[in-house]
Amino acid sequence: MPAPMRQGGRAAMDFMISMGAASRPISARWGAALAKTGITAETLPDSIDERHKVMNAALANSSAFAMSSLLGEFSSVEHGRVARDAFDELADVLEPKLAALEAQGPAKMTLYPDIPAPDYYTGVWFHRTTGGWEGHEQMGYIHSEFIHKNYVASSFGDIFTQRRAVLGLLPHQNYKRICEMGTSSGHFTTALQETFPEASITGVELALPMLREALRVANAHGWAWDLHQRAAEDTGLPSASFDLVASYIILHEMPASAIKAVFREAFRLLEPGGSMLMSDVTPYRKLDKMGVWRADWMAQRGGEPYWREAASLDWSEAAREAGFVDVEERGLGGGIYPWVITARKPA
């Protein structure tokens, strides 16, 4: 359901978007200043932590770098608060409509209140969102409609294009029973449903506010998604019950041990011959030292506690350890983001 805004919310969101646009030329200025120092990817230390020290020292006197850091810090913390306040300003109008959408069906949602969330998830404010994904009971709607489709889309355009495009890398286009790991608010689930309209779709997601928004998205379109509040590495779903297990940009929100467990769970869930597709951030091994520093610097300021660990993991090795064959990794469209791994469970 599209998000209208009242004056205060619209003004605040427009300010955040304008600030993001204004920060881009500032970033270009400190990039030019860095080039004059003579530091290159080849001269940077192998240790990422040492690399940060070298770069901080090199840019210590750059006012553009200081301003860029300040704006990035402000945006990281405030964009979620601004979006939340924009919702609260309209809560009297939106909440009855959202409740009606949840109740109408045909999608269903199953909760498991006695199963604790993983330690890596509990208490973490992902993306520096105040309170994390459960910091507001309507965080799913707020994140989907105010942040993704407004704030993020202002910089990156159609947020569904990549989600649909990665599915073109699958070896088949006739999947019938799909499990999505990390359903969130239903954006990739929508791409799966539109690409495979005859498929039955099961989604797992830890954050209840996100799952509730996915439920509403499905009901609004008449899609009978089967949604479960479970961890991707421990879905509790029947073995060998799917011909495709997929996810979009969730692995970087997990430590390496959980990612390996996700691959093992995907293998268990797939029927023999079934396909796995996981897409996420660019692995550090595909970047030079300067690129790794930039990615790591942004992740630190963007509230991504597991980014480095996830981006440093060899996903192909983890997939093969889980039992997969025909493992392939590549960037979408010949690029490096999003990074996609596909694999097959032996027949």
Sequence and secondary structure as in RCSB ss.txt:
>XXXX:A:sequence
MPAPMRQGGRAAMDFMISMGAASRPISARWGAALAKTGITAETLPDSIDERHKVMNAALANSSAFAMSSLLGEFS
SVEHGRVARDAFDELADVLEPKLAALEAQGPAKMTLYPDIPAPDYYTGVWFHRTTGGWEGHEQMGYIHSEFIHKN
YVASSFGDIFTQRRAVLGLLPHQNYKRICEMGTSSGHFTTALQETFPEASITGVELALPMLREALRVANAHGWAW
DLHQRAAEDTGLPSASFDLVASYIILHEMPASAIKAVFREAFRLLEPGGSMLMSDVTPYRKLDKMGVWRADWMAQ
RGGEPYWREAASLDWSEAAREAGFVDVEERGLGGGIYPWVITARKPA
>XXXX:A:secstr
      HHHHHHHHHHHHHHHHHHHHHHHHHHHHHHHT  TTTS SSHHHHHHHHHHHTTT HHHHHHHHHHHHH
HHHHHHHHHHHHHTTHHHHHHHHHHHHHS S EEE  TTS   TTTTT  GGG TTGGGSSTTHHHIIIIIIIII
IIHHHH  TTHHHHHHGGGSS S   EEEEE  TTSHHHHHHHHHSTT EEEEE S HHHHHHHHHHHHHHT   
EEE  BTTB    TT EEEEEEES GGGS HHHHHHHHHHHHHHEEEEEEEEEEES  GGGS HHHHHHHHHHHH
HTT TTHHHHHHS HHHHHHHHT EEEEEEEGGGSSSSEEEEEE   
